Amino acid sequence: MKKLLLAGLATAAALTLAACGNNNASDTGSTNGEANNELLVSTFGLSEDIVKSDIIAPFEHEFGANVTLDTGNAADRFNMFVNNPNQNIDVMELSQNFATQGYTDGLFYPITEAEVPNLADLTDAAREVFENGGGVPYAVNSIGIIYNREAVGREITSWDDLWADDLRNAVAIPNITITGGPLFMHVAALHANSTIGEDKGAGAFEALEALRPNIFATYTGSSELANLFAGGEIKVAVISEFAVGMAQDAAPGLTYFVPESGTFANFNTVNIPKGAANKELALKFINYRLSEASQASKAQSLGEGPTNKNVTLTPEQAGNLTYGAIAERSHPVDFRMVNENLADWINQWNRIMSN
């Protein structure tokens, strides 16, 4: 029986932006506007020890700052902020879709290059995201294909191979409610020879319906995908680069690649809420996050694709990151368009996956 995880429970979160967050930080901001060295940073709850040692500690040392982290997944943190903006958060690190929604709703301070000089060193793709109101990109990731060559019995070389008849009930794709879902929608649009921004996803859903017999599962987390491979339940998956290591650890021998035709990218961004208690220190933090030294360091320790164009990585250091040749064939996504259509997309997705 196919394990198809529908987006029903996540629909409310996507539509109403109402959810509980994970706030482990104390109120450290100044309430009277006076300058201080305290900074409350809301960020992802991943690799926290490395974040503290490789990002936070050097920043604190250089600027005499005292940084408190508020960690959790992007959806929970953003929804909690929307429901209660008065949390004295100075910096919010979010995936591109939530940052775009925040700027659309006027929740974040508009940052300029005069305030953050290292913006001048953004890659062209990262600058496009910034200029289009998607936040300040500090990391980039993209999707590719991972598969068990022995189980498939041949090489997979393109996105179109996912639709092959010999992969019935053997493929996993990211759910529409996680970042990889909208990225894969763009892949499906390419398969249908349609332009997703013009037809609002109509062609992509036609391609998704055609793919439906091959889909064994949709997934919402890296560990879930790793378990599907470990149990031999799937042969192929669409995967974000940061999850490749976990999948290969769970099922040694898996092959990962990004098709030569290209892929689609998500940028993680850093933003300053309007009314932040320590805006000046927050601007310094963002500038530091974009610095060549910090970007090169985190690319290796955290596996985050750099957005500073001056960062140079060896092939071994770059690994599967969205860097170099992969970055050159990665296309940014218009998450403003995605957010405007997401409610309808979730409904269409559920109808297809429930059949």
WOURNOR-V795250 format. One record per run of one state. SS is the DSSP state (@ for helix, = for strand, . for the rest). FROM is the first residue (numbers start at 1). TO is the last residue. If there is no record, write none. Layout:
# WOURNOR-V795250
ss: <SS	SS>
from: <FROM	FROM>
to: <TO	TO>
This chain:
# WOURNOR-V795250
ss: <.	=	.	@	.	=	.	@	.	=	.	@	.	=	@	.	=	.	@	=	.	@	.	=	.	@	.	@	.	@	.	=	.	@	.	@	.	@	=	.	@	.	=	@	.	=	.	=	.	=	.	@	.	@	.	=	.	=	.	@	.	@	.	=	.	@	.>
from: <1	3	5	8	17	38	44	48	64	66	72	74	84	91	96	105	108	109	117	122	123	124	132	136	148	149	153	159	164	165	168	171	175	179	192	196	200	202	215	220	222	231	236	241	251	255	258	263	272	273	274	279	290	292	302	305	306	308	309	315	319	325	329	330	333	335	354>
to: <2	4	7	16	37	43	47	63	65	71	73	83	90	95	104	107	108	116	121	122	123	131	135	147	148	152	158	163	164	167	170	174	178	191	195	199	201	214	219	221	230	235	240	250	254	257	262	271	272	273	278	289	291	301	304	305	307	308	314	318	324	328	329	332	334	353	355>
